[in-house]
Amino acid sequence: MLLVLEQGLNGLQYGVMLFLMAAGLTLVFGIMNLVNLAHGSLYMVGAYLATAFARWTGSFVLGALLALPATLLVGVVVEVIALRTLYERDHLDQVLATFGLILFFNELVAIVWGRAAIYTSLPPSLSGSFVLLPGLRYPTYRALVILVGVAAAVFLYVLVTSTRLGMLIRAGASNRTMVAALGVNIRRLYTLVFGLGAALAGLAGLMAGPIYAVQPGMGEQILIQVFVVIIIGGIGSIRGAVAGAMVVGMVDTLGRAFLRPTLSTIVSPAAADKAGPALASMLIYLMMAAVLFFRPQGLFPTRGR
Amino acid sequence: MRTMTRAVLVGLLATLAAAPPASAETVRIGFITSLSGPAGIIGKHMKDSVELALDHLGRRVGGLDVEVIYGDDQQKPDVGKQVADEMLKKHKVHFVSGIIWSNVMLAVAPVVTRERVFMIGTNAGPHQLAGKDCSEYFFTTSWQNDQTPEAMGKYMTDQGLTDVHIMAPNYAAGKDMLSGFKRYFRGRIIAEVYTQVNQPDYQAEISQIRAANPKAVFVFYPGAMGIQFVKQYAQAGLREQIPLYSVYTIDEVTLPALKEAALGIWETRYWSPDLSNEANTKYVSDFRKKYGYTPAFYGAQSYDGVMLIDAAVRAVKGDLANKAGMIAAMRKADYKSTRGPYKYNLNHFPIENFYLLKTVRTPEGEFAMQIQKTVFENHKDAYAKDCGMQW
């Protein structure tokens, strides 16, 4: 029972990371109608900047705090220089251009920091594990990731539901042309939203640094799951991103942990050994296919389109 | 009109003639590895080692000019096969070499050897190519996948370990690694777990390990997968509780990113930078001088690959059409290998020593792999008997 709880926490932690990535991606798609494949690159940039700043300042927390606005800035610069011209083009052009950005960023970090994965350390207070319940130890850092991720989700919820900016974001997601017609500076709104998305991806990246390998191309490894999240949740919807991320995080984690043992009670252990790992890695895609079939607009579609 | 057509035709012929001629004076080697993505760093170790080997040979291979064409397989079998096709048809290479991943190797090797072009593997050693699918045109300077985990299985058995949890990524090499381990491990295995290739997060599997509480854990996680698994294993607090044994997980590629997290972990391997012989000392010290970092076994094998090709071309005095002569020469492994002298088994896989390695902190404060003892001497792989090649 404790094991199920622990795996639930693992699923939650994975879901939180996916949510931070998915929130930015879905906002950008919902409001600007832009398919941004380079979202994973911002995640990578966040991880690299946090590591570099942590090394420079000698403090992990300070490094993280500096990396967040820096990634936001990178996002704004990318938006202003590269993406502005793409809003009116069709999705295929956007995919091509943002794929180019992926290559650009991967090579850039390889030139600046080298192709090898770089060393990221955690302060000793975060690197161990603690006793959560009697008989259940949990890594301190992963618990922190859950807390920060939930805090970010709450912040985003408040921002979207009860601020002026949030109102514009919601309006923009429902009907862009009308928002522009009402005299809102839609260009500035785009830049702001993109920067916000970049900062969220950067937050995911800087938190991923100490647990994953910080290296060129790290963004693409998580990006595929993030696309699955926003397709399941409903493209353009923050609520959908929350739901999709939690569902994908839980299903993937619990599938990897319990599918094989469960299968072996139904079929022979040898067959379970063969089918279990393959099936566990397919689960989230099967789920995506099911959602696309039964509810193509996703679980929580945005209204007004 | 007719003259214009003729002019165009002449132009076309001229262009064709200007294309690189397939002259006998240049040895063309197609080197395939992963140069982009998470495995790009492994490809860099290999490419840098090929260049160093060419430096050591005075930029000539077997007395002939040499051209090396590098290809990026992106860690994908289909891409690797495309790259190999292009090398064979467009560049008309005499040798294809390299290849990190067993699944890529299984796609590429048959395409190359079918054309009666040499495939000189410098890492992946899937069991199919050592057994029933062996070929006269396939040689490797590395090992058969099962051999290294066999050494670890032997060592852990000698230590009297039992109740072991074993793990690997779910692809050709992962399966070979665990079956090799099981061939020599006599204790009890309480779980055998396969994870997705390039999976970044192992927390779910680590929680299962903690719950099962085995006496030891054995894993195969090459490249970035190893960095992530070992980091997360340490953060979960399992390092102090359950000792970790691995193959191809802690090496000179992953150590710079792991540092303390890798301290004290055991590996088995056929080679290490501290292996003492003339060729290896020269390779490692010149490599460090030229590139400023320490090479991993991926590099040593690639360096050996070029040296093996050099010996083959030298033996036939540059007559690249004499393939039987080159096969006979390579079977002698008559070159200064970084692992020291070795022999080829009937299936063209090396018969070589395997050592026990440990991650230590050197007096200079750096982290390094050091050889502790020899586990196997002149170890043969288990599949040669299925090969059927006689010589």
Boltz contact constraints between the chains, C-beta under 6 A:
constraints:
  - contact:
      token1: [A, 3]
      token2: [B, 211]
      max_distance: 6.0
  - contact:
      token1: [A, 6]
      token2: [B, 207]
      max_distance: 6.0
  - contact:
      token1: [A, 7]
      token2: [B, 204]
      max_distance: 6.0
  - contact:
      token1: [A, 7]
      token2: [B, 207]
      max_distance: 6.0
  - contact:
      token1: [A, 10]
      token2: [B, 203]
      max_distance: 6.0
  - contact:
      token1: [A, 10]
      token2: [B, 204]
      max_distance: 6.0
  - contact:
      token1: [A, 115]
      token2: [B, 40]
      max_distance: 6.0
  - contact:
      token1: [A, 115]
      token2: [B, 41]
      max_distance: 6.0
  - contact:
      token1: [A, 115]
      token2: [B, 44]
      max_distance: 6.0
  - contact:
      token1: [A, 116]
      token2: [B, 41]
      max_distance: 6.0
  - contact:
      token1: [A, 116]
      token2: [B, 256]
      max_distance: 6.0
  - contact:
      token1: [A, 117]
      token2: [B, 227]
      max_distance: 6.0
  - contact:
      token1: [A, 117]
      token2: [B, 257]
      max_distance: 6.0
  - contact:
      token1: [A, 119]
      token2: [B, 257]
      max_distance: 6.0
  - contact:
      token1: [A, 119]
      token2: [B, 259]
      max_distance: 6.0
  - contact:
      token1: [A, 128]
      token2: [B, 237]
      max_distance: 6.0
  - contact:
      token1: [A, 129]
      token2: [B, 236]
      max_distance: 6.0
  - contact:
      token1: [A, 129]
      token2: [B, 237]
      max_distance: 6.0
  - contact:
      token1: [A, 139]
      token2: [B, 235]
      max_distance: 6.0
  - contact:
      token1: [A, 139]
      token2: [B, 236]
      max_distance: 6.0
  - contact:
      token1: [A, 141]
      token2: [B, 235]
      max_distance: 6.0
  - contact:
      token1: [A, 211]
      token2: [B, 232]
      max_distance: 6.0
  - contact:
      token1: [A, 212]
      token2: [B, 200]
      max_distance: 6.0
  - contact:
      token1: [A, 212]
      token2: [B, 228]
      max_distance: 6.0
  - contact:
      token1: [A, 213]
      token2: [B, 224]
      max_distance: 6.0
  - contact:
      token1: [A, 213]
      token2: [B, 227]
      max_distance: 6.0
  - contact:
      token1: [A, 213]
      token2: [B, 228]
      max_distance: 6.0
  - contact:
      token1: [A, 215]
      token2: [B, 38]
      max_distance: 6.0
  - contact:
      token1: [A, 217]
      token2: [B, 37]
      max_distance: 6.0
  - contact:
      token1: [A, 217]
      token2: [B, 38]
      max_distance: 6.0
  - contact:
      token1: [A, 221]
      token2: [B, 200]
      max_distance: 6.0
  - contact:
      token1: [A, 253]
      token2: [B, 204]
      max_distance: 6.0
  - contact:
      token1: [A, 256]
      token2: [B, 204]
      max_distance: 6.0
  - contact:
      token1: [A, 257]
      token2: [B, 204]
      max_distance: 6.0
  - contact:
      token1: [A, 257]
      token2: [B, 208]
      max_distance: 6.0
  - contact:
      token1: [A, 277]
      token2: [B, 170]
      max_distance: 6.0
  - contact:
      token1: [A, 277]
      token2: [B, 194]
      max_distance: 6.0
  - contact:
      token1: [A, 281]
      token2: [B, 196]
      max_distance: 6.0
